Amino acid sequence: MRKTLTLSIAAIAIATCFCIAFKSPDKHYQYRFQNPQLSISDRVDDLISKMTLEEKVGQMLNTAPAIERLGIPAYNWWNECLHGVARTPFKVTVYPQAIAMAATWDKASIHNMGNYTADEGRAIYNESMKNGKHDIYLGLTYWTPNINIFRDPRWGRGQETYGEDPFLTGEMGRSFVTGLQGNDPTYLKAAGCAKHYAVHSGPEDIRHKFDTDISEYDLRDTYLPAFKKLVVNAKVAGVMCAYNAFKGQPCCGNDLLMNSILRDEWKFKGYVTSDCGAIDDFYQQHKTHTDAESAAADAVLHGTDVECGNVTYKSLVQAVKDGRLTEKQLDISLKRLFTIRFRLGMFDSPELVKYNKIGKEVLEAPEHKALSLKMAHQSMVLLRNEHNTLPLSKNLKKIAVLGPNADNEETVLGNYNGRPSHIVTALEGIKTKLGSGTEVVYDKAVNYVGDSTNHNDFIALINKVKDADAIVFVGGISPRLEGEEMKVNTPGFHGGDRTSIMLPQVQTDLLKALKATGKPVVFVMMTGSAIAIPWESQNISAIVNAWYGGQAAGTALADILFGDYNPAGRLPVTFYASDNDLPSFTDYSMRNRTYRYFKGKPLYGFGYGLSYSQFKYSNLRVQGTVVKGKELLVHVNVTNNSKMDGEEVTELYLTHKGLAQPAPIRVLKGFERTLIKAGQTKDVMFKLSPEDLSVTASDGKLQELSGKVDITVGGSQPDEKTALNHKTVTKVISIL
């Protein structure tokens, strides 16, 4: 017995030594927070405990300085990757502008784009760290995507969004974020940021001081669903609060938006950044606060963790000393901020963080450039093709390529963009497609905006092109005319926004002169928003909306014009017929706005887009018990009744019948982009959740209601009369 006891004591001693050794893994580290074997939460707590008040406040600026005594390098939180890594000194892949990516209606493509963009961002970050560079636009916290609802086509920044519909915006935004942030259980590849929270969409010239006040119904039915989807479902790392005020409080210090909804209701655990200078606006523009100190304290207490700026948050040191908030309340923000940095692997070795091994060889990788071209193909929307004007023959003797966007590299890159090694304009794409056997005549012809209303002004140009076999006019507008808070004041444009949605008159005048030649005329529009083209839609036989198509825009356009790619893009916004269709720009109510509430007849509706193929829909059927609280499966057969393979975007809309409460005319609740070969039939399936089948009550709460619901599935909205090659089918269900 005595011997056995001795052995047991020895065994216990050995085990105890082992446990002590195992629980003391930080013996090789100067500080516990440097130990990757500890939880991120423990590491962050340890780091914060070692920081002074002044050091803590410094870390709450977007230009966070180094804390050399703790081995913490400087970090700049501000970076962008709207459609590829932006504003970097490196050459990168540039994808189509965000509004164009929305026009693909392809969740897989935008997910891959987010993944590839994160690869390139990691390469830039890793290379910058090797060289000791910590400047702006080199970090891994990207202030993207912009998921504001594009409620009014005059808003110049609408090009940065995924369009006017909450469901489409939420689905595309979620796909982008999950691609960008990666699927590693411990580390983020990059950190996304949903902006601008919330109820923000111009006008640009008053964005620092305007106050929105909308109904609870509009807030919950239109402006918040995409943010909720990214926060709750996509687990986005960051949120950016907007410049404007909402119901009398600046968004970055708003009780309802920041505390009640974002933190309490949605349980958001990530970080919040202000828009740049937005905290300054508290006391300089909104006049809701008396000084920097009160503004900074209030923003922090509402959960704004980092200030994009270098003025107001510096007063937090004095705010703590004056008792406006406690140092522990700063610690809440510090924990969120450093949790993101630790999750990005910024303090761990490449052996632990696979993303830290990504090198600059991934910049402009072949598969990245191929995806840019694919998305440019997918994004372009064929609006009109009378008499099968398109595709054009490749055996032309002479073609005229005209217009201010025909050979314009800046336009195809949009805004918030990077710079690729090579950009293909429309002119280059067409020349490459046709080769030396075709004479290509180029002329800028007109500026975007001009005063000409006299066709005699175009006599020399017409004489130059009248013997061409076809004329391609590449017009529209430019990201140098529409965008963020711009110093632009020219007819039709002001401050970055548009004062009119009409195509500038000089372009219509030229198109009239070109039509008079009797030659086939193709009108290609480049734009970040809806353009009203009432004359063109009746008189020009072929119209392609090409958006700002990215580095491969010209190649994609030429492929479509000459039949090497079958277009299938769909509009993510309504193309109205005139300015008279629009309510006041400053009115944020959704009355008579977007396809969901517009009671007029659009020129081209949301979800519209033609193809070179003919598609037929049949055999719409619903599987599942049609009762509240149950998921439904919807199937439809889609047949390509043509001799040309093509992709089809199948759209599912719901219309709730006989409701006494406010409700949209119809709502998009499903979409799938599918390749269907000539003569082939495919079964396309959708899942409708109880939430999809619910409606928003006047108090903003989702309700599952009994009653009849129309389920319409097709290649466009159910009452779209101009989509001759897209038929829709409808089934009425009764929810019990």
Residue pairs with C-beta under 8 A, 6 or more apart in sequence:
25 35
25 37
25 38
26 32
26 34
26 35
26 37
26 38
29 35
30 71
31 46
31 47
31 50
31 70
31 71
32 38
32 42
32 43
32 46
33 43
33 44
33 46
33 47
33 50
33 347
34 43
34 71
34 347
35 43
36 348
36 349
36 352
38 46
40 186
40 339
40 342
40 343
41 339
43 342
43 347
44 334
44 335
44 338
44 339
44 342
45 335
47 70
47 72
47 338
48 56
48 331
48 334
48 335
48 338
50 70
51 59
51 67
51 70
51 334
53 317
53 320
53 327
53 330
54 317
55 67
56 327
56 330
56 331
56 334
57 313
57 314
57 316
57 317
57 330
58 64
58 65
58 67
59 67
59 334
59 337
59 338
60 300
60 305
60 306
60 307
60 313
60 316
60 330
60 333
60 334
60 337
61 306
61 307
61 309
61 310
61 313
61 314
62 76
62 77
62 78
62 273
62 276
62 306
62 307
62 308
62 309
62 310
63 74
63 76
63 78
63 136
63 310
64 74
64 75
64 76
64 77
64 306
65 74
66 72
66 73
66 74
66 134
73 129
73 134
73 346
74 134
75 134
75 139
75 341
75 346
76 134
76 135
76 136
76 137
76 138
76 139
77 139
77 141
77 273
77 306
77 308
78 136
78 137
78 139
78 141
78 143
78 276
78 308
79 85
79 86
79 87
79 121
79 136
79 137
79 138
79 139
79 140
79 141
79 142
79 143
80 86
80 87
80 137
80 142
80 143
80 144
80 416
81 117
81 118
81 121
81 142
81 144
81 180
81 190
82 97
82 98
82 144
82 145
82 146
82 160
82 414
82 415
82 416
82 417
83 94
83 95
83 96
83 97
83 98
83 100
83 101
83 113
83 414
83 416
83 417
83 550
84 92
84 93
84 94
84 95
84 113
84 117
84 120
84 372
84 417
84 418
84 420
84 550
85 92
85 117
85 120
85 121
85 124
85 418
86 137
86 416
86 417
86 418
87 136
87 137
87 416
87 417
87 418
88 124
88 137
88 138
88 418
89 137
90 120
90 123
90 124
90 127
90 360
90 363
90 418
91 363
91 364
91 418
91 419
91 420
91 421
92 120
92 124
92 363
92 364
92 418
92 419
92 420
93 116
93 117
93 120
93 363
93 364
93 365
93 368
93 369
93 371
93 372
93 418
93 420
93 551
94 372
94 413
94 417
94 418
94 419
94 420
94 423
94 550
94 551
95 101
95 113
95 117
95 371
95 372
95 375
95 376
95 550
95 551
96 104
96 372
96 375
96 376
96 379
96 414
96 547
96 548
96 549
96 550
96 553
97 159
97 160
97 414
97 415
97 417
97 479
97 528
97 547
97 548
97 549
97 550
98 145
98 146
98 159
98 160
98 161
98 162
98 414
99 150
99 158
99 159
99 160
99 161
99 162
99 163
99 528
99 529
99 547
99 548
99 572
99 573
100 375
100 376
100 379
100 414
100 547
100 548
100 549
100 550
101 109
101 110
101 113
101 162
101 172
101 375
101 379
102 161
102 162
102 163
102 168
102 169
102 172
102 572
103 163
103 378
103 379
103 380
103 381
103 545
103 547
103 569
103 570
103 571
103 572
103 609
104 110
104 375
104 378
104 379
104 569
104 673
105 168
105 569
105 570
105 572
105 649
105 651
105 671
105 673
106 375
106 378
106 673
107 171
107 172
107 175
108 175
109 371
109 374
109 375
109 378
110 172
110 175
110 176
110 179
110 375
111 175
111 176
111 178
111 179
112 179
112 371
113 176
113 179
113 371
113 375
114 175
114 176
114 177
114 178
114 179
114 180
114 181
114 192
115 179
115 180
115 182
115 189
116 365
116 367
116 368
116 371
117 179
117 180
117 190
118 179
118 180
118 181
118 182
118 189
118 190
119 189
119 358
119 362
119 365
119 368
120 362
120 363
120 364
120 368
121 140
121 142
121 190
122 140
122 189
122 190
122 355
122 356
122 358
122 362
123 358
123 359
123 360
123 361
123 362
123 363
124 138
124 360
124 363
125 138
125 139
125 140
126 356
126 357
126 358
126 359
126 360
127 359
127 360
128 134
128 135
128 138
140 188
140 190
140 191
140 344
140 346
141 190
141 191
141 193
141 237
141 238
141 340
141 344
142 180
142 190
142 191
142 192
142 193
143 193
143 195
143 238
143 240
143 273
144 176
144 180
144 192
144 193
144 195
144 416
145 162
145 173
145 176
145 177
145 192
145 194
145 195
145 230
146 157
146 160
146 161
146 195
146 196
147 161
147 162
147 169
147 170
147 173
147 194
147 195
147 226
147 227
147 230
148 157
148 161
148 195
148 196
148 200
148 201
149 161
149 164
149 165
149 166
149 169
149 201
149 222
149 223
149 226
149 594
150 158
150 161
150 162
150 163
150 164
150 201
150 529
150 572
150 573
151 164
151 201
151 222
151 588
151 590
151 593
151 594
152 158
152 201
152 202
152 582
152 583
152 585
152 593
153 498
153 501
153 529
153 530
153 573
153 574
153 576
153 582
154 202
154 203
154 497
154 498
154 499
154 500
154 501
154 529
154 582
154 585
155 201
155 202
155 203
155 204
155 497
155 529
155 585
156 202
156 204
156 481
156 482
156 483
156 484
156 486
156 495
156 496
156 497
156 498
156 528
156 529
157 201
157 202
157 204
157 482
157 483
157 484
157 496
158 201
158 202
158 528
158 529
158 573
159 414
159 415
159 479
159 482
159 483
159 528
159 529
159 548
160 415
160 416
160 528
161 169
162 168
162 169
162 172
162 173
162 226
162 572
163 169
163 572
163 573
163 606
164 572
164 573
164 574
164 593
164 594
164 595
164 606
165 572
165 594
165 595
165 596
165 606
165 668
166 221
166 222
166 223
166 225
166 226
167 225
167 667
167 668
167 669
168 572
168 668
168 671
169 226
170 225
170 226
170 228
170 229
170 230
171 229
171 671
173 194
173 226
173 229
173 230
173 234
174 229
174 230
174 233
174 234
176 192
177 192
177 194
177 230
177 234
177 235
177 236
178 234
180 189
180 190
180 192
181 188
181 189
181 190
181 191
181 192
181 234
181 235
181 236
181 237
182 188
182 189
182 190
182 355
184 354
184 355
186 343
187 343
187 344
187 345
187 348
187 353
187 354
187 355
188 237
188 340
188 343
188 344
188 345
189 355
190 344
191 237
191 238
191 340
191 343
191 344
192 230
192 234
192 236
192 237
192 238
193 236
193 237
193 238
193 239
193 240
193 273
194 226
194 227
194 230
194 231
194 236
194 238
194 239
194 240
195 239
195 240
195 242
195 275
196 240
196 241
196 242
196 243
196 251
196 275
197 227
197 239
197 240
197 241
197 242
197 251
197 257
197 262
197 272
198 219
198 223
198 224
198 227
198 242
198 246
198 251
198 257
199 212
199 214
199 219
199 223
199 242
199 244
199 246
199 251
199 588
200 207
200 242
200 243
200 244
200 251
201 588
202 497
202 585
203 210
203 495
203 497
203 585
203 586
204 484
204 485
204 486
204 495
204 496
204 497
205 485
205 494
205 495
205 496
205 497
206 586
207 243
207 244
207 485
208 243
208 244
208 277
208 278
208 281
208 285
208 286
209 244
209 245
209 281
209 285
209 286
210 244
210 245
210 586
211 244
211 245
211 246
211 247
211 248
211 286
212 244
212 245
212 246
212 247
212 588
213 246
213 247
213 248
213 588
214 223
214 588
214 589
215 589
215 698
216 698
216 699
216 700
217 662
217 696
217 697
217 698
217 699
217 700
218 588
218 589
218 590
219 700
220 696
220 700
220 701
220 702
221 590
221 662
221 664
221 696
221 700
222 590
222 596
224 261
227 239
228 266
230 236
231 239
231 262
231 266
231 268
231 270
232 266
232 267
235 270
236 270
237 270
237 271
237 340
237 343
238 270
238 271
238 272
238 273
238 340
239 262
239 268
239 270
239 271
239 272
239 273
240 272
240 273
240 274
240 275
241 251
241 252
241 254
241 257
241 258
241 272
241 273
241 274
241 275
241 278
241 304
242 251
242 252
242 275
242 278
243 250
243 251
243 275
243 277
243 278
243 281
244 250
244 251
245 251
245 254
245 286
245 288
246 254
246 256
246 257
247 254
247 256
248 288
249 255
249 256
249 288
250 278
250 281
250 282
250 286
250 288
251 257
251 258
251 278
252 258
252 272
252 274
252 275
252 278
252 279
252 282
252 299
252 302
252 304
253 282
253 288
253 295
253 298
253 299
253 301
253 302
253 304
254 302
255 302
258 272
258 302
258 303
258 304
259 302
259 303
262 268
262 272
262 303
263 303
269 336
270 336
270 340
271 305
271 306
271 333
271 336
271 337
271 339
271 340
272 303
272 304
272 305
272 306
272 336
273 304
273 305
273 306
273 307
273 308
274 299
274 304
274 306
274 307
274 308
274 309
275 308
276 308
276 309
277 308
277 309
278 308
278 309
279 295
279 296
279 299
279 304
279 307
279 309
279 312
279 313
280 292
280 295
280 309
280 311
280 312
282 288
282 289
282 294
282 295
282 298
282 299
282 312
283 289
283 290
283 291
283 292
283 294
283 295
289 295
289 298
291 315
292 311
292 312
292 314
292 315
293 315
293 316
293 318
293 319
293 322
293 324
294 319
294 324
295 312
296 307
296 312
296 313
296 315
296 316
296 319
297 316
297 319
297 324
297 325
299 307
299 312
299 313
300 316
300 325
300 329
300 330
300 333
301 325
301 329
303 333
304 333
305 333
305 334
305 336
305 337
306 333
306 337
307 313
316 325
316 330
319 325
320 326
320 327
320 330
341 347
342 348
345 352
345 353
345 355
345 356
348 356
349 356
350 356
350 357
362 368
364 420
364 421
369 551
369 552
372 550
372 551
372 552
373 552
373 555
373 556
375 550
376 549
376 550
376 552
376 553
376 555
376 556
376 557
377 556
377 559
377 560
377 565
377 567
378 568
378 569
378 647
378 673
379 546
379 547
379 549
379 556
379 569
380 544
380 545
380 546
380 547
380 549
380 556
380 557
380 560
380 567
380 569
381 544
381 545
381 567
381 569
381 570
381 571
381 608
381 609
381 610
382 390
382 542
382 543
382 544
382 560
382 567
382 569
382 609
382 610
382 611
382 612
383 537
383 543
383 544
383 545
383 575
383 604
383 608
383 609
383 610
384 537
384 540
384 541
384 542
384 543
384 610
385 541
385 542
385 610
385 612
386 541
386 542
387 541
389 520
389 522
389 541
389 542
390 522
390 542
390 544
390 560
390 561
390 563
390 612
391 560
391 561
391 562
391 563
391 612
392 399
392 470
392 520
392 522
392 561
392 562
392 563
393 469
393 562
394 433
394 434
394 438
394 562
395 437
396 434
396 438
396 469
396 470
397 438
397 439
397 469
398 438
398 439
398 440
398 441
398 467
398 468
398 469
399 430
399 434
399 438
399 439
399 440
399 441
399 468
399 469
399 470
399 471
399 472
400 441
400 442
400 443
400 464
400 465
400 468
400 470
400 471
400 472
401 407
401 426
401 427
401 430
401 440
401 441
401 442
401 472
401 474
402 442
402 443
402 444
402 445
402 461
402 465
402 471
402 472
402 473
402 474
402 510
402 514
403 444
403 445
403 446
403 473
403 474
403 475
403 507
403 524
404 444
404 445
404 446
404 447
404 448
404 474
404 475
404 478
405 411
405 412
405 426
405 474
405 475
405 476
405 478
405 524
405 526
406 425
406 426
406 427
406 442
406 444
406 472
406 473
406 474
407 425
407 426
407 427
407 428
407 442
407 444
408 425
408 478
408 526
409 423
409 425
410 478
410 479
410 480
411 476
411 478
411 479
411 480
411 526
411 548
412 423
412 425
412 526
412 548
412 549
412 550
412 551
412 553
412 554
413 419
413 423
413 479
413 548
413 550
413 551
414 479
414 528
414 548
414 550
415 479
415 483
415 484
415 528
420 551
422 551
423 551
423 553
423 554
424 432
424 551
424 552
424 553
424 554
424 555
425 553
425 554
426 472
426 474
426 524
426 546
426 553
426 554
426 557
426 558
427 440
427 442
427 474
427 554
428 554
429 553
429 554
429 555
429 556
429 557
429 558
429 559
430 440
430 472
430 554
430 557
430 558
430 561
431 440
432 555
432 558
433 558
433 559
433 561
433 562
433 564
434 440
434 562
441 464
441 465
441 468
443 461
443 464
443 465
445 458
445 461
445 473
445 510
446 452
446 475
446 506
446 507
446 510
447 506
448 475
448 476
448 477
448 478
448 481
448 504
448 507
449 481
449 490
449 491
449 492
449 493
449 504
449 506
450 504
450 505
450 506
451 506
452 458
452 506
452 509
452 510
453 505
453 509
454 509
455 509
455 512
455 513
455 516
457 509
458 509
458 510
458 513
461 510
461 513
462 513
462 514
462 516
462 517
465 471
465 514
465 517
465 519
466 517
466 519
468 519
469 519
469 520
470 519
470 520
470 521
470 522
471 514
471 517
471 519
471 520
471 521
471 522
472 521
472 522
472 524
472 561
473 507
473 510
473 511
473 514
473 521
473 522
473 523
473 524
474 524
474 526
474 546
475 503
475 507
475 510
475 511
475 523
475 524
475 525
475 526
476 503
476 507
476 524
476 525
476 526
476 527
476 531
476 546
477 498
477 504
477 526
477 527
477 528
477 529
477 531
478 526
479 528
479 548
480 486
480 488
481 488
481 490
481 493
481 498
482 493
482 496
482 497
482 498
482 528
482 529
483 496
484 496
485 495
485 496
486 495
486 496
487 495
488 494
488 495
488 496
489 495
491 499
491 500
491 504
492 498
492 499
492 500
492 502
492 504
493 499
497 585
498 529
500 579
501 529
501 530
501 531
501 532
501 576
501 578
501 579
501 582
502 531
502 532
502 578
502 579
503 525
503 531
503 532
503 533
503 536
508 533
508 535
508 536
511 521
511 523
511 535
511 536
511 539
511 540
512 535
512 539
514 521
515 521
515 539
515 540
520 541
520 542
521 540
521 541
521 542
522 540
522 541
522 542
522 543
522 544
522 561
523 533
523 536
523 540
523 542
523 543
523 544
524 543
524 544
524 546
524 557
525 531
525 533
525 543
525 544
525 545
525 546
526 546
526 547
526 548
526 549
526 553
527 545
527 547
527 548
528 547
528 548
529 573
530 571
530 573
530 574
530 575
530 576
531 575
532 575
532 576
532 577
532 578
532 579
532 603
533 543
533 575
533 603
534 577
534 578
534 603
536 543
537 543
537 603
537 604
544 557
544 560
544 561
544 567
545 569
545 571
546 553
546 556
546 557
549 556
549 557
556 565
558 564
559 565
560 567
563 612
566 611
566 612
566 613
566 644
566 645
566 646
566 647
567 609
567 610
567 611
567 612
568 609
568 611
568 646
568 647
568 648
568 649
568 673
569 609
569 649
570 607
570 608
570 609
570 649
570 651
570 716
571 604
571 605
571 606
571 607
571 608
571 609
572 606
573 594
573 606
574 594
574 595
574 598
574 602
574 604
574 605
574 606
575 602
575 603
575 604
575 605
575 608
576 582
576 598
576 600
576 602
576 603
577 600
577 601
577 602
577 603
581 598
581 600
581 602
583 589
583 591
583 592
583 593
590 596
590 597
591 597
592 598
592 599
592 600
594 606
595 602
595 605
595 606
595 607
595 665
595 666
595 717
596 664
596 665
596 666
596 667
597 664
597 665
598 665
599 665
604 722
605 716
605 717
605 720
606 717
607 649
607 651
607 668
607 716
607 717
607 720
608 716
608 717
608 720
608 722
608 723
609 649
609 715
609 716
609 723
610 723
610 725
610 726
611 646
611 647
611 648
611 715
611 725
611 726
612 642
612 644
612 646
613 640
613 641
613 642
613 644
613 645
613 646
613 648
613 676
613 678
613 725
614 640
614 641
614 642
614 725
615 638
615 639
615 640
615 641
615 646
615 648
615 676
615 715
615 725
615 726
615 727
616 638
616 639
616 641
616 727
617 636
617 637
617 638
617 639
617 650
617 713
617 714
617 715
617 727
617 728
617 729
618 636
618 637
618 639
618 729
619 635
619 636
619 637
620 634
620 635
620 636
620 711
620 713
620 729
620 730
620 731
621 634
621 635
621 636
621 731
622 632
622 633
622 634
622 635
622 711
622 731
622 733
623 632
623 633
623 634
623 635
624 630
624 631
624 632
624 633
626 632
626 733
626 734
626 735
626 736
627 735
627 736
628 690
628 704
628 705
628 706
628 735
628 736
629 690
629 704
630 690
631 687
631 688
631 689
631 690
632 687
632 688
632 693
632 733
633 685
633 686
633 687
633 688
634 652
634 670
634 685
634 686
634 687
634 688
634 711
634 713
635 683
635 684
635 685
635 686
636 650
636 683
636 684
636 713
636 729
637 681
637 682
637 683
637 684
638 648
638 650
638 674
638 676
638 681
638 682
638 683
638 684
639 676
639 679
639 680
639 681
640 646
640 648
640 676
640 677
640 678
640 679
640 680
640 681
641 679
642 678
643 678
643 679
644 678
645 675
645 676
645 677
645 678
646 675
646 676
647 673
647 674
647 675
647 676
648 673
648 674
648 676
648 715
649 671
649 672
649 673
649 715
650 671
650 672
650 673
650 674
650 684
650 713
650 714
650 715
651 668
651 670
651 671
651 713
651 714
651 715
651 716
651 717
652 668
652 669
652 670
652 671
652 686
652 688
652 711
652 712
652 713
653 666
653 667
653 668
653 669
653 710
653 711
653 712
653 713
653 717
653 718
654 666
654 667
654 669
654 688
654 692
654 693
654 709
654 710
654 711
654 712
655 665
655 666
655 667
655 709
655 710
655 712
655 718
656 663
656 695
656 705
656 707
656 708
656 709
657 707
657 708
657 709
657 710
657 732
658 707
658 708
659 695
659 705
659 707
661 695
661 697
661 698
662 696
662 698
663 695
663 696
666 710
666 712
666 717
666 718
669 686
669 688
669 692
670 686
670 687
670 688
670 692
672 684
672 686
674 682
674 684
676 682
684 713
686 713
690 704
691 702
693 704
693 709
693 735
694 702
694 703
694 704
694 705
695 702
695 703
695 705
696 702
696 703
697 703
704 735
705 735
706 734
706 735
706 736
707 734
707 735
708 732
708 733
708 734
708 735
709 732
709 733
709 734
709 735
710 718
710 730
710 731
710 732
711 730
711 731
711 732
711 733
712 718
712 728
712 729
712 730
713 728
713 729
713 730
714 726
714 727
714 728
714 729
715 723
715 725
715 726
715 727
715 728
716 723
716 726
716 728
717 728
718 728
718 730
720 726
720 728
